[in-house]
Amino acid sequence: MGESEKGPDQRSGGGGRFSLLATDGRARAGLLRTSHGEVPTPVFMPVGTRATVKAVSPRDLEGLGVGIVLANTYHLYLRPGDERIARLGGLHTFMGWDHPILTDSGGFQVFSLAGLRRIDADGVTFRSHIDGSEHRFTPEKAIGIQENLGADIIVCLDECAPSGDYAYNVEALARTHAWAERCLAAKSRDDQALFGIVQGGVFAELRAQSARFLTALGFDGYAIGGLSVGETKEQMHAVLEVVDPLLPADLPRYLMGVGTPEDLVECVARGVDMFDCVLPTRMARNGGVLTRTGRLNIRNARFADDPAPLELGCSCYTCTHFSRAYLRHLTLAKEILGHHLLTLHNLHLMLTIAQEIREAVLARRFQAYRETFWSRFAS
């Protein structure tokens, strides 16, 4: 039996079909089917905010084995515009990427505008960070934009509140839940999967309330939002401990905006399937390097005469062709090639770890993999 045919736990809804192939503890390995291809999980999704993953081309992403990328609704709505993208054939055609795409709702970006936005029960009014022009997002508008973009997976408009403010989270959760119902009603495309977003800050009772409310509505998958916004790792893990048993086992779970090597390991251990984060690409543009033993700053003077690769044993293009000394030179000289090569390495590491985790879960040896990971990382 081929991998895409395995697994008794399958559900088809919207534009997605998810098969849970194996579990090891709470760690999961699955397969998410979309109209643009299959996505093995656990998966790390590189962030292509403005319809491009910074410093790399779609051909580079294919060479790395990227299965799915994320694009940002807020930024694409403002520039070049979702209606223009729709006229030009949709986001896949526009960006030359014939593989799965997930778009977020733009809610996090809007709510991070602070003094530039006003929230009410119906939606949010905000001013563009580009030119100051006024715009309004409602749940229906957010779904309409994402339908114009044509992503394979879309998400509800939600309100991301400060994680430690209980009163604010209570109010925001009521809006998030009401907006989730409206998003579900507004969705009209059958080739897109719609994910609801569990909110509630660091408060266990609010997270449980949110998970129960949203799962009763029947989405195609569930995102966990409002994390990696200032809370501790321990608090993030505690939230995942709460929501894991409350989310349907046969649907994908997406932890929004989280993605370091150690996050992949520890959050898969708590039931997460999908991750995205700008960290690997943003670090690369600033000389930051991810490795299995921690982070390096390639600008450091100790690398000036270092002939070794970024990481011994790494099979990425960067590590098999260039030295730390050369990469330090490119970075200090602000050469674009330096951004490109460091980005390739960082993404390669994230994708490789996700694949290793998947293989470990399928082989029922995830805990051994986790222990080995930490023995190296802490060294």
C-alpha positions as CSV (number, residue, x, y, z in Angstrom):
1,M,0.0,0.0,0.0
2,G,1.4,3.4,-0.9
3,E,1.8,6.0,1.8
4,S,-1.1,8.2,0.4
5,E,-3.4,5.2,0.9
6,K,-2.6,4.4,4.5
7,G,-4.3,5.2,7.6
8,P,-7.9,4.6,8.8
9,D,-8.4,8.1,10.1
10,Q,-9.4,10.2,7.1
11,R,-11.7,13.2,6.7
12,S,-12.5,15.1,3.6
13,G,-13.8,18.6,3.9
14,G,-13.5,21.8,1.8
15,G,-10.4,21.6,-0.3
16,G,-8.4,19.3,1.9
17,R,-8.3,15.6,2.9
18,F,-6.2,14.6,5.9
19,S,-5.0,11.1,6.7
20,L,-3.4,10.4,10.1
21,L,-0.9,7.7,9.3
22,A,0.8,7.1,12.6
23,T,1.1,8.3,16.2
24,D,3.9,7.9,18.7
25,G,2.7,9.3,22.0
26,R,1.1,12.5,21.0
27,A,3.5,13.0,18.0
28,R,1.7,12.5,14.7
29,A,2.6,11.8,11.1
30,G,0.0,12.5,8.4
31,L,-0.8,13.4,4.9
32,L,-2.7,16.5,3.9
33,R,-4.2,16.4,0.3
34,T,-4.9,19.6,-1.5
35,S,-5.8,20.6,-5.0
36,H,-2.2,21.4,-5.7
37,G,-0.6,18.3,-4.2
38,E,0.0,16.3,-1.1
39,V,1.7,17.7,2.0
40,P,3.4,15.2,4.4
41,T,3.2,16.2,8.0
42,P,4.8,17.3,10.3
43,V,5.6,20.1,7.9
44,F,7.5,23.4,8.2
45,M,6.1,26.1,5.8
46,P,8.5,28.8,4.7
47,V,6.9,32.3,4.8
48,G,6.3,34.1,1.5
49,T,4.7,37.2,3.0
50,R,4.4,39.1,-0.3
51,A,4.2,36.1,-2.6
52,T,7.9,35.4,-2.3
53,V,10.1,33.6,0.2
54,K,12.8,36.2,0.7
55,A,16.1,35.6,-1.1
56,V,15.1,32.4,-2.8
57,S,13.2,31.5,-5.9
58,P,10.4,28.9,-6.4
59,R,13.0,26.7,-8.2
60,D,15.1,26.9,-5.0
61,L,12.1,25.9,-2.9
62,E,11.4,22.9,-5.1
63,G,15.0,21.9,-4.9
64,L,14.8,22.1,-1.1
65,G,11.8,19.9,-1.1
66,V,9.4,22.5,0.2
67,G,5.8,21.1,0.1
68,I,3.8,24.2,1.0
69,V,4.4,27.9,1.6
70,L,2.5,30.6,3.4
71,A,1.5,34.0,2.0
72,N,0.1,37.0,3.9
73,T,-3.5,38.2,3.2
74,Y,-2.9,41.7,4.6
75,H,0.2,42.5,2.6
76,L,-1.2,41.1,-0.7
77,Y,-4.5,42.9,-0.2
78,L,-2.6,46.2,0.1
79,R,-0.1,45.5,-2.7
80,P,-0.6,44.5,-5.5
81,G,-4.3,43.7,-4.5
82,D,-6.2,40.5,-4.3
83,E,-8.5,41.4,-7.2
84,R,-5.5,42.0,-9.5
85,I,-4.0,38.7,-8.4
86,A,-7.3,37.0,-9.2
87,R,-7.4,38.6,-12.7
88,L,-3.9,37.3,-13.3
89,G,-4.8,33.7,-12.6
90,G,-4.6,33.5,-8.8
91,L,-1.7,33.4,-6.4
92,H,-0.2,30.1,-7.7
93,T,0.1,31.5,-11.2
94,F,1.1,34.9,-10.0
95,M,4.1,33.7,-8.0
96,G,5.0,30.7,-10.2
97,W,4.4,28.1,-7.5
98,D,2.3,25.1,-8.6
99,H,2.3,23.6,-5.1
100,P,0.1,24.1,-2.0
101,I,-0.2,27.5,-0.4
102,L,-1.7,28.6,2.9
103,T,-2.8,32.2,3.4
104,D,-3.4,33.7,6.9
105,S,-6.3,36.1,7.3
106,G,-4.2,39.2,7.9
107,G,-5.6,39.5,11.4
108,F,-2.3,39.3,13.2
109,Q,-0.8,42.1,11.0
110,V,-3.9,44.3,11.4
111,F,-4.0,43.9,15.2
112,S,-0.3,44.6,15.5
113,L,-0.9,48.1,14.0
114,A,-1.8,49.4,17.4
115,G,-2.7,53.1,17.0
116,L,-3.6,52.6,13.3
117,R,-6.7,50.4,13.8
118,R,-10.1,50.3,15.5
119,I,-11.9,47.1,16.5
120,D,-15.6,46.7,16.8
121,A,-18.0,43.7,16.8
122,D,-18.3,43.7,13.1
123,G,-14.7,43.9,12.1
124,V,-11.6,46.1,12.2
125,T,-10.8,49.4,10.5
126,F,-7.1,50.1,9.9
127,R,-4.7,52.4,8.1
128,S,-2.2,51.0,5.6
129,H,1.4,51.0,6.8
130,I,2.3,51.9,3.3
131,D,0.4,55.1,2.6
132,G,-1.9,55.7,5.5
133,S,-5.1,54.9,3.5
134,E,-8.1,53.6,5.4
135,H,-9.3,50.0,5.0
136,R,-11.7,47.7,6.7
137,F,-11.6,43.9,7.3
138,T,-14.7,42.0,8.2
139,P,-14.8,38.2,8.4
140,E,-16.6,38.2,5.0
141,K,-14.0,40.5,3.6
142,A,-11.1,38.3,4.8
143,I,-12.6,35.2,3.3
144,G,-13.3,37.1,0.0
145,I,-9.7,38.2,-0.3
146,Q,-8.4,34.7,0.4
147,E,-10.8,33.3,-2.2
148,N,-9.5,35.8,-4.7
149,L,-6.0,34.8,-3.9
150,G,-6.9,31.1,-4.4
151,A,-4.8,29.5,-1.7
152,D,-5.4,25.8,-0.9
153,I,-5.8,26.5,2.8
154,I,-7.3,29.7,4.2
155,V,-8.0,30.7,7.8
156,C,-10.6,32.7,9.7
157,L,-10.3,36.3,10.7
158,D,-9.5,36.3,14.4
159,E,-8.4,38.8,17.1
160,C,-4.9,38.2,18.6
161,A,-4.9,39.6,22.1
162,P,-1.9,40.2,24.3
163,S,-1.3,36.7,25.7
164,G,-1.3,37.6,29.4
165,D,-4.2,40.1,29.5
166,Y,-7.2,38.0,30.8
167,A,-9.9,40.7,30.4
168,Y,-8.8,41.5,26.8
169,N,-8.6,37.8,25.9
170,V,-12.2,37.3,27.1
171,E,-13.5,40.1,24.9
172,A,-11.3,39.1,21.9
173,L,-12.4,35.4,22.2
174,A,-16.0,36.4,21.9
175,R,-15.2,38.3,18.7
176,T,-13.0,35.5,17.4
177,H,-15.8,33.0,17.8
178,A,-18.5,35.2,16.3
179,W,-16.2,35.9,13.4
180,A,-15.4,32.2,12.9
181,E,-19.1,31.5,12.4
182,R,-19.3,34.3,9.9
183,C,-16.2,33.1,8.0
184,L,-17.7,29.6,7.7
185,A,-20.9,31.0,6.4
186,A,-19.1,33.3,3.9
187,K,-16.9,30.6,2.4
188,S,-18.0,29.7,-1.1
189,R,-15.1,27.8,-2.8
190,D,-15.1,24.0,-2.5
191,D,-11.4,23.8,-3.5
192,Q,-10.2,25.6,-0.4
193,A,-9.9,24.2,3.2
194,L,-10.8,26.6,6.0
195,F,-9.1,26.4,9.3
196,G,-10.6,27.9,12.5
197,I,-8.2,29.6,15.0
198,V,-8.1,28.7,18.6
199,Q,-7.3,31.7,20.8
200,G,-7.4,32.5,24.5
201,G,-3.9,33.7,25.4
202,V,-2.1,31.7,28.1
203,F,-5.3,30.9,30.0
204,A,-6.2,27.2,30.1
205,E,-9.9,27.7,30.6
206,L,-10.2,30.2,27.6
207,R,-8.1,27.9,25.3
208,A,-10.4,24.9,26.3
209,Q,-13.5,27.0,25.7
210,S,-12.2,28.1,22.3
211,A,-11.2,24.6,21.2
212,R,-14.6,23.2,22.1
213,F,-16.5,26.0,20.4
214,L,-14.6,25.9,17.2
215,T,-14.5,22.1,16.9
216,A,-18.3,22.1,17.2
217,L,-18.5,24.3,14.1
218,G,-16.7,21.7,11.9
219,F,-13.7,23.3,10.2
220,D,-11.3,21.5,7.9
221,G,-8.4,21.9,10.3
222,Y,-7.5,24.0,13.4
223,A,-4.9,26.7,13.8
224,I,-3.5,27.6,17.2
225,G,-3.0,31.4,17.3
226,G,-1.8,33.9,19.8
227,L,1.5,32.2,20.7
228,S,5.1,33.2,20.1
229,V,4.0,36.7,21.0
230,G,6.0,37.2,24.2
231,E,4.9,34.3,26.4
232,T,7.5,31.8,27.7
233,K,8.2,28.4,26.0
234,E,6.7,26.8,29.1
235,Q,3.5,28.8,28.7
236,M,3.3,27.9,25.0
237,H,3.8,24.2,25.8
238,A,1.1,24.4,28.5
239,V,-1.4,25.8,26.0
240,L,-0.6,22.9,23.6
241,E,-1.1,20.4,26.5
242,V,-4.6,21.9,27.0
243,V,-5.8,22.0,23.3
244,D,-4.2,18.7,22.1
245,P,-6.9,16.3,23.5
246,L,-9.7,18.7,22.6
247,L,-8.9,19.0,18.8
248,P,-10.1,16.2,16.4
249,A,-7.5,13.6,16.0
250,D,-8.3,13.2,12.3
251,L,-7.8,16.8,11.3
252,P,-4.6,18.9,11.0
253,R,-3.3,21.2,13.7
254,Y,-1.4,24.3,12.7
255,L,0.7,26.3,15.2
256,M,0.9,29.8,13.8
257,G,4.1,31.8,13.7
258,V,6.2,29.2,15.6
259,G,9.3,27.5,14.1
260,T,12.8,26.9,15.4
261,P,14.4,23.5,15.4
262,E,13.6,23.0,19.0
263,D,10.0,24.2,18.6
264,L,9.4,21.6,15.9
265,V,10.6,18.8,18.2
266,E,8.8,19.9,21.3
267,C,5.5,21.0,19.7
268,V,5.2,17.9,17.6
269,A,5.6,16.1,20.9
270,R,2.4,17.9,21.9
271,G,0.3,17.1,18.9
272,V,1.1,19.8,16.3
273,D,1.3,19.0,12.6
274,M,2.1,22.3,10.8
275,F,4.4,25.2,11.5
276,D,5.4,28.5,9.9
277,C,7.9,31.1,11.0
278,V,9.9,34.0,9.4
279,L,12.8,33.3,11.8
280,P,14.9,31.1,9.4
281,T,14.8,33.6,6.6
282,R,15.0,36.7,8.8
283,M,18.0,35.4,10.7
284,A,19.7,34.6,7.4
285,R,19.4,38.2,6.2
286,N,21.2,39.3,9.4
287,G,24.0,36.7,9.4
288,G,22.2,34.2,11.7
289,V,22.7,30.5,11.2
290,L,20.6,27.6,12.5
291,T,22.4,24.4,13.4
292,R,21.7,21.3,15.3
293,T,23.7,22.5,18.2
294,G,22.4,26.0,18.4
295,R,22.7,29.3,16.6
296,L,25.7,31.0,15.0
297,N,26.4,34.6,14.0
298,I,28.5,34.3,10.9
299,R,29.6,37.9,11.4
300,N,31.7,36.8,14.4
301,A,35.4,37.4,13.9
302,R,36.2,33.8,14.8
303,F,34.9,32.7,11.4
304,A,37.2,35.0,9.4
305,D,39.7,32.2,8.5
306,D,37.4,29.2,9.1
307,P,37.4,26.8,6.1
308,A,34.7,24.6,7.6
309,P,31.1,24.6,6.3
310,L,28.3,26.1,8.4
311,E,27.6,22.7,9.8
312,L,29.6,19.5,9.4
313,G,27.6,16.8,7.8
314,C,25.0,19.2,6.4
315,S,24.1,18.2,2.8
316,C,22.6,21.6,1.7
317,Y,24.1,23.4,-1.3
318,T,25.6,26.1,0.9
319,C,27.5,23.6,3.2
320,T,28.7,21.4,0.4
321,H,30.2,24.4,-1.6
322,F,31.2,27.2,0.7
323,S,33.2,27.9,3.9
324,R,32.3,29.9,6.9
325,A,35.0,32.4,6.0
326,Y,33.5,33.0,2.6
327,L,29.9,33.4,4.0
328,R,31.2,35.8,6.6
329,H,32.8,37.8,3.9
330,L,29.6,38.0,1.8
331,T,27.6,38.9,4.9
332,L,29.9,41.7,6.0
333,A,30.1,43.0,2.4
334,K,26.3,43.0,2.2
335,E,26.3,40.8,-0.9
336,I,22.9,39.4,-1.8
337,L,24.5,36.0,-2.4
338,G,25.2,35.8,1.3
339,H,21.5,36.3,2.1
340,H,20.6,33.6,-0.4
341,L,23.1,31.0,0.8
342,L,22.3,31.4,4.5
343,T,18.6,31.2,3.7
344,L,19.1,28.0,1.8
345,H,20.9,26.5,4.7
346,N,18.4,27.6,7.4
347,L,15.4,26.4,5.4
348,H,17.2,23.1,4.6
349,L,17.7,22.4,8.3
350,M,14.1,23.2,9.2
351,L,12.8,20.9,6.4
352,T,15.2,18.2,7.2
353,I,14.3,18.1,10.9
354,A,10.6,18.0,10.0
355,Q,11.3,15.1,7.7
356,E,13.3,13.3,10.3
357,I,10.6,13.8,12.9
358,R,8.0,12.3,10.5
359,E,10.2,9.3,9.8
360,A,10.7,8.8,13.5
361,V,6.9,8.9,14.2
362,L,6.2,6.5,11.4
363,A,8.8,4.1,12.8
364,R,7.5,4.6,16.4
365,R,10.8,5.9,17.6
366,F,10.0,9.6,18.2
367,Q,11.1,9.7,21.8
368,A,14.5,8.3,20.9
369,Y,14.8,11.0,18.2
370,R,13.8,13.7,20.7
371,E,16.4,12.6,23.2
372,T,19.1,12.5,20.5
373,F,18.1,15.9,19.3
374,W,18.5,17.4,22.7
375,S,21.7,15.6,23.4
376,R,23.2,17.4,20.4
377,F,21.5,20.7,20.9
378,A,22.6,21.1,24.4
379,S,26.2,20.2,23.7
